[in-house]
Amino acid sequence: MKPLHYLSALAILAFATTPASAQLSKPEATMVKTVDAEYERSVALLEKLVNQNSGTMNFAGVKAVSEMMRAELEPLGFTVEWIDMAKAKRSGHLVAKKPGKKGTKKLLLIAHLDTVFEPDSPFQKFVRKGQEAEGPGAGDDKGGMVVIVAALRAMQAAGTLKDASIEIHMTGDEEDSGDPIEVTRAPLIAAGKVADVALDFEGLSIENGKDMGVIARRSSNSWKLEVTGVTGHSSLIFDGTYGDGAAFELARILHRFRTELPEPNLTFNVGLIAAGQEAVVDGDGVRAVAKGKTNIIPGVALARGDFRTLSEDQSARVRAKMVEIVAASAPKTSAKISFDPGSYPAMAPTEGNKALLGKLNAVNRDLGLGEQAPLDPLKRGAGDISFVANDVDGLVGLGTYSRGDHAPGETVDLDSIRRQAKRAAILMTRLSREKAQ
């Protein structure tokens, strides 16, 4: 038998190392139990969603997934609306609203119905492999939609959903936004102006085995560069009549981009180039055709690319510098750069976003989970929450964890449904009880 003082020491140690879940309220404990009890239901819903193709351009498929979401949300007390987006050449968006207690914070939940996998993709089916599953959009973003449903059902079971003011936007064209983007994102932007908190249910970020918090997303800006020069016999290039030609001028511009644009939190890319006696880019902007010979000075050179920034001020600065570089034309050439209007703005790491992550980490402590440190913004792409980031504090990454997104073999960690739904349910409950600003 161990000495009494030894046993006492063990008891103290056990108490000290007990997970902080002892801090959960009774309703919060009910949420935890509900998420666990309904785990297989959540997986079954994910399988159903994944097996319905909803590639962005499969308008009927996107609408079908929205109807599956309608069937989940209406029994929870939400009024569900379908916003057709034919005018932006896309399917549409699902918007669900539920009023809560007057004077409390309004929560905006964001996810998307579409995937990158169109009906002609060979990758179409949900395949479960233990605690993982492969499938098109299994993580991005059908896993996120499942987390929303699981969290809301847990809140309903605990009696906290009825007083929560929640608006849900599930866009139908996140992967390939409609045109004009001002039209297709208008409903989301309007919702952001009246919300107090925005929660984005795209995928969870994990780094070195630790769940990360995301308080910033960089912008996505597309650009087009068109260069013209005097074409003729190559033996006369660089002289006073023919000049440098379009290809060399394009190379000069791109080299200056590479050497003069770099600054913290900025990346930029050249995705498509064509040059020759003739060169054209197709209407979709993804294919180029060029014609020329080695002994003909190129008269046309084209390039398309993007750049990503952490703030709108940075975006404006980069655009101005690119315009300045393009304007310094080589002899007998001219160039112009244009920026696509369908850009995704930046979500800057504001103090409000940092405070919101602090509240999520309070939930983590009470659940006995590790703290989520802020993720480096360079490791997260653009997303829909950026359209409301200037109007409302927000968090990203409340969906499931997955790997291989946007490619055949996309794999979701099914067990991440549990901890993400628990986090979301408790966080939303606590936020919904705070006074509106």
C-alpha positions in Angstrom: 0.0 0.0 0.0 1.3 3.5 -0.9 1.8 6.0 1.9 -1.1 8.4 2.4 1.0 11.5 1.5 1.9 9.8 -1.8 -1.8 9.2 -2.6 -2.6 12.8 -1.7 0.0 14.0 -4.0 -1.4 11.9 -6.8 -4.9 13.3 -6.1 -3.6 16.9 -6.3 -1.8 16.1 -9.5 -4.9 14.5 -11.0 -7.0 17.5 -10.2 -4.4 19.9 -11.6 -4.2 18.0 -14.9 -8.0 17.5 -15.3 -9.1 19.0 -18.7 -10.5 22.4 -18.4 -13.9 21.0 -19.6 -14.9 21.4 -16.0 -15.5 25.1 -16.9 -18.3 24.2 -19.3 -21.8 25.2 -18.3 -24.6 22.6 -18.3 -25.9 23.6 -21.7 -22.4 23.5 -23.1 -21.8 20.1 -21.8 -25.1 19.1 -23.5 -23.7 20.4 -26.8 -20.6 18.3 -26.5 -22.6 15.2 -25.8 -25.0 16.0 -28.7 -22.1 16.4 -31.2 -20.6 13.1 -30.2 -24.0 11.3 -30.2 -24.8 12.6 -33.7 -21.4 11.9 -35.2 -22.5 9.2 -37.5 -25.5 11.3 -38.6 -23.1 14.0 -39.5 -20.9 11.6 -41.5 -24.0 10.4 -43.3 -25.0 13.9 -44.2 -21.5 14.6 -45.6 -21.7 11.5 -47.7 -25.0 12.6 -49.1 -23.7 16.1 -49.9 -20.5 14.8 -51.5 -22.3 12.3 -53.8 -24.3 15.2 -55.3 -22.0 16.9 -57.8 -22.0 20.6 -57.3 -19.2 21.9 -59.5 -19.6 25.7 -59.9 -20.9 25.4 -63.4 -23.3 22.5 -62.6 -26.1 24.9 -61.8 -28.7 22.2 -61.1 -26.2 20.4 -58.8 -25.5 23.5 -56.8 -29.3 24.1 -56.4 -29.7 20.4 -55.3 -27.1 20.8 -52.5 -28.9 23.9 -51.4 -32.1 22.0 -51.1 -30.3 19.4 -48.9 -29.3 22.3 -46.7 -32.8 23.7 -46.6 -34.0 20.4 -45.3 -31.5 20.6 -42.4 -32.0 24.3 -41.5 -35.8 24.8 -41.7 -36.5 22.3 -38.9 -34.1 24.3 -36.8 -36.3 27.4 -37.1 -34.5 29.1 -40.1 -36.3 30.9 -42.9 -34.5 29.7 -46.0 -34.3 31.7 -49.3 -32.7 30.8 -52.6 -31.2 33.8 -54.4 -30.9 33.1 -58.1 -27.8 34.4 -59.8 -28.5 33.9 -63.5 -27.7 37.6 -64.0 -24.1 36.8 -62.9 -24.0 33.6 -65.0 -24.1 31.4 -61.9 -26.5 29.1 -60.0 -27.3 31.1 -56.9 -26.9 31.3 -53.1 -28.7 29.9 -50.1 -29.5 32.4 -47.3 -31.0 31.2 -44.0 -32.1 33.6 -41.2 -33.3 33.1 -37.7 -34.0 36.1 -35.4 -32.8 35.9 -31.8 -33.1 37.9 -28.6 -33.3 41.6 -29.2 -30.2 43.6 -28.5 -27.8 40.7 -28.8 -25.0 40.1 -31.3 -26.0 39.1 -34.8 -23.9 36.2 -36.2 -23.1 35.7 -39.9 -22.0 32.2 -40.9 -20.3 31.7 -44.2 -19.8 28.6 -46.3 -20.2 27.6 -50.0 -22.2 25.0 -51.9 -20.0 24.6 -54.9 -16.8 22.6 -55.5 -14.1 22.7 -58.2 -15.2 19.2 -59.5 -17.5 19.5 -62.5 -19.7 16.6 -63.7 -17.0 15.6 -66.2 -14.4 15.0 -63.5 -13.6 11.3 -62.8 -13.6 12.1 -59.1 -17.2 11.9 -58.0 -17.9 9.6 -55.0 -17.6 9.6 -51.3 -15.4 6.7 -50.0 -15.0 6.3 -46.3 -11.7 4.9 -45.0 -12.1 4.6 -41.2 -11.8 8.1 -39.7 -11.1 9.6 -43.1 -13.1 9.9 -46.3 -12.3 10.8 -49.9 -14.7 12.7 -52.1 -15.1 15.9 -54.2 -15.6 18.8 -51.9 -15.5 16.5 -48.8 -13.4 19.1 -47.0 -13.9 22.2 -49.3 -16.6 23.0 -48.4 -19.1 20.3 -47.7 -17.4 19.4 -44.5 -17.9 23.0 -43.4 -21.6 22.9 -44.1 -21.8 19.7 -42.0 -20.0 21.4 -39.1 -22.6 24.2 -39.3 -25.5 21.8 -39.1 -23.9 19.7 -36.3 -23.2 22.9 -34.2 -26.7 24.3 -34.7 -28.3 20.9 -33.8 -26.2 20.8 -30.6 -27.3 24.3 -29.7 -30.9 23.3 -30.3 -30.5 20.3 -28.0 -29.0 22.5 -25.3 -31.8 25.2 -25.6 -29.4 27.9 -26.7 -30.3 28.2 -30.4 -33.7 29.9 -29.8 -32.2 33.1 -28.5 -29.3 33.3 -31.1 -29.6 35.7 -34.0 -28.0 34.0 -36.9 -27.8 34.5 -40.7 -26.2 31.9 -42.9 -24.9 32.6 -46.4 -23.8 29.6 -48.5 -22.6 30.9 -51.8 -22.9 28.9 -55.0 -19.8 30.3 -56.8 -17.0 30.6 -54.3 -14.7 28.5 -56.4 -15.3 30.5 -59.6 -17.2 33.7 -58.9 -19.8 35.1 -61.2 -19.5 38.3 -63.2 -19.9 41.0 -62.2 -18.7 40.1 -58.7 -20.4 43.1 -57.3 -23.7 41.5 -58.2 -23.0 38.0 -57.0 -21.6 39.1 -53.7 -24.1 41.8 -53.0 -26.3 39.8 -50.6 -23.2 38.7 -48.6 -21.9 42.3 -48.4 -25.3 43.6 -47.2 -25.4 40.9 -44.5 -21.9 41.9 -43.3 -23.0 45.5 -42.8 -25.6 44.5 -40.2 -23.7 41.6 -38.5 -21.6 41.8 -35.4 -19.5 38.7 -36.0 -18.6 36.7 -39.1 -17.6 33.1 -38.9 -16.2 31.3 -42.0 -16.7 27.6 -42.1 -14.0 26.8 -44.7 -11.3 24.2 -43.7 -9.4 24.1 -40.4 -5.7 24.9 -40.8 -3.2 22.6 -39.0 0.5 23.3 -38.7 3.0 21.0 -37.0 0.2 19.0 -35.6 -1.6 21.9 -34.0 -4.9 23.5 -34.9 -4.4 27.1 -36.0 -6.6 30.2 -35.8 -7.1 32.3 -38.9 -7.7 36.0 -38.4 -6.5 37.2 -41.9 -6.9 36.2 -45.5 -5.0 37.8 -48.4 -6.7 39.3 -51.4 -6.7 37.8 -54.9 -6.2 40.3 -57.7 -5.9 39.4 -61.4 -4.1 41.4 -64.0 -3.7 41.4 -67.8 -0.7 42.8 -69.6 -0.7 43.6 -73.4 2.4 44.7 -75.2 2.7 45.7 -78.8 5.8 46.4 -80.9 6.8 46.9 -84.6 7.1 43.5 -86.4 9.5 42.8 -89.2 12.7 40.9 -90.1 14.7 39.9 -87.0 17.9 41.2 -88.5 16.6 44.7 -87.9 15.6 44.3 -84.3 16.9 47.0 -81.9 17.4 49.6 -84.7 15.6 52.9 -84.8 12.8 51.6 -87.1 11.9 48.4 -85.4 13.0 48.8 -81.8 13.0 46.0 -79.1 9.9 44.0 -80.2 7.0 43.0 -78.0 8.7 39.9 -76.4 11.7 41.7 -75.0 9.5 44.5 -73.7 7.3 41.9 -71.9 10.4 40.3 -70.5 11.6 43.7 -69.2 8.4 44.4 -67.5 8.1 41.0 -65.8 11.8 41.2 -64.7 11.1 44.5 -63.0 8.0 43.1 -61.4 10.1 40.3 -59.9 12.9 42.6 -58.6 10.9 45.7 -57.6 7.6 44.6 -56.3 8.5 42.2 -53.4 7.5 43.3 -49.9 6.1 41.6 -46.8 2.8 39.6 -47.2 2.8 40.1 -51.0 3.0 37.3 -53.6 2.6 37.7 -57.3 2.5 35.2 -60.2 2.6 35.1 -64.0 0.2 32.3 -65.0 0.0 32.6 -68.8 2.3 34.1 -71.5 2.1 34.2 -75.3 4.2 36.2 -77.8 4.7 36.2 -81.6 3.8 37.8 -84.8 0.2 37.1 -83.6 -1.0 36.2 -80.2 -4.5 35.9 -78.6 -6.0 34.7 -75.3 -9.4 33.0 -75.4 -12.5 34.5 -73.9 -12.1 32.4 -70.7 -8.6 33.8 -70.2 -7.1 30.4 -69.7 -5.8 29.5 -73.1 -3.4 31.3 -75.5 -2.5 30.8 -79.1 0.6 32.4 -80.7 2.0 32.4 -84.2 5.5 33.4 -85.3 8.9 32.5 -86.7 12.4 32.7 -85.4 13.3 35.4 -87.9 10.2 37.6 -87.3 10.2 40.3 -84.5 7.2 39.6 -82.3 4.6 42.3 -82.7 2.4 41.1 -79.8 3.1 39.7 -76.3 0.5 38.9 -73.7 0.6 37.9 -70.0 -1.9 37.2 -67.3 -1.3 36.8 -63.6 -2.3 37.6 -60.1 -1.1 39.2 -56.9 -2.2 38.7 -53.3 -2.0 41.2 -50.4 -2.9 41.6 -46.8 -4.7 44.9 -47.0 -6.5 47.1 -49.5 -3.9 49.8 -48.9 -1.2 47.3 -50.0 -3.3 46.3 -53.0 -3.5 50.0 -54.1 0.2 50.4 -53.7 1.1 47.4 -55.7 -1.2 48.3 -58.5 0.3 51.8 -58.7 3.8 50.3 -58.9 2.9 47.9 -61.6 1.4 50.7 -63.7 4.5 52.8 -63.2 6.7 49.9 -64.4 4.6 49.2 -67.4 4.6 52.8 -68.5 8.4 52.9 -68.9 8.2 51.5 -72.4 11.3 50.3 -74.4 11.9 51.9 -77.9 9.1 51.4 -80.5 6.9 49.5 -78.0 3.8 50.2 -76.0 2.2 48.4 -73.1 -0.9 48.6 -71.0 -1.9 46.7 -67.9 -5.5 46.2 -66.6 -6.8 44.8 -63.4 -9.9 42.5 -63.4 -12.8 43.9 -61.4 -13.7 40.5 -60.0 -11.0 40.6 -57.3 -11.3 39.2 -53.8 -10.4 41.9 -51.2 -8.1 41.3 -48.3 -9.1 40.4 -44.7 -6.6 42.2 -42.5 -5.6 40.9 -39.1 -7.5 43.6 -37.1 -7.6 44.0 -33.3 -11.3 42.9 -33.4 -10.3 39.6 -35.2 -7.6 39.0 -32.6 -10.1 39.5 -29.8 -12.4 37.1 -31.4 -9.7 34.5 -31.6 -9.1 35.1 -27.9 -12.8 34.1 -27.3 -12.3 31.0 -29.4 -9.3 30.1 -27.3 -11.3 30.5 -24.1 -13.7 27.9 -25.6 -10.7 25.7 -26.3 -9.5 25.9 -22.7 -12.9 24.9 -21.4 -13.0 22.0 -23.8 -9.5 20.9 -22.8 -8.2 21.6 -26.3 -5.0 23.3 -27.2 -4.8 27.0 -28.0 -5.1 28.0 -31.6 -2.2 30.4 -32.5 -2.7 32.8 -35.4 -1.8 31.3 -38.8 0.7 33.1 -41.0 -1.6 34.9 -43.6 0.8 33.8 -46.4 -0.5 30.2 -45.8 -4.2 31.0 -46.4 -5.8 32.0 -49.7 -8.7 34.3 -50.4 -12.3 33.6 -49.5 -15.8 35.0 -49.2 -15.4 36.4 -45.7 -13.1 39.0 -47.2 -16.1 40.7 -48.7 -17.4 41.6 -45.3 -14.0 42.0 -43.5 -14.1 45.8 -43.6 -17.5 45.9 -41.8 -17.3 43.1 -39.2 -14.9 41.2 -37.0 -14.3 37.6 -38.2 -12.7 34.2 -37.9 -11.8 31.7 -40.6 -11.3 28.0 -40.6 -14.2 26.6 -38.5 -14.8 23.8 -41.0 -13.3 20.4 -41.2 -9.6 19.6 -41.7 -8.8 18.1 -45.1 -5.8 17.6 -47.4 -5.4 17.5 -51.1 -8.2 20.0 -51.7 -9.1 20.9 -55.3 -7.6 17.6 -56.6 -8.7 14.0 -57.0 -8.2 12.2 -53.7 -9.3 15.2 -51.6 -9.5 13.7 -48.1 -11.4 14.9 -45.0 -10.5 14.0 -41.4 -14.0 12.9 -40.2 -13.1 13.2 -36.6 -12.4 16.9 -37.0 -16.2 17.3 -37.4 -16.5 16.6 -33.7 -14.1 19.2 -32.3 -15.0 21.9 -34.9 -18.8 21.5 -34.2 -18.2 21.6 -30.4 -16.0 24.7 -30.8 -18.6 26.4 -33.1 -21.6 25.6 -31.0 -20.1 26.9 -27.7 -18.5 30.0 -29.4 -21.8 30.9 -31.1 -23.8 30.4 -27.9 -21.4 32.7 -26.0 -21.3 35.3 -28.7 -25.0 35.3 -29.1 -25.5 36.3 -25.5 -23.3 39.4 -25.8 -24.8 42.8 -26.4 -24.9 44.1 -29.9 -22.5 47.0 -30.6 
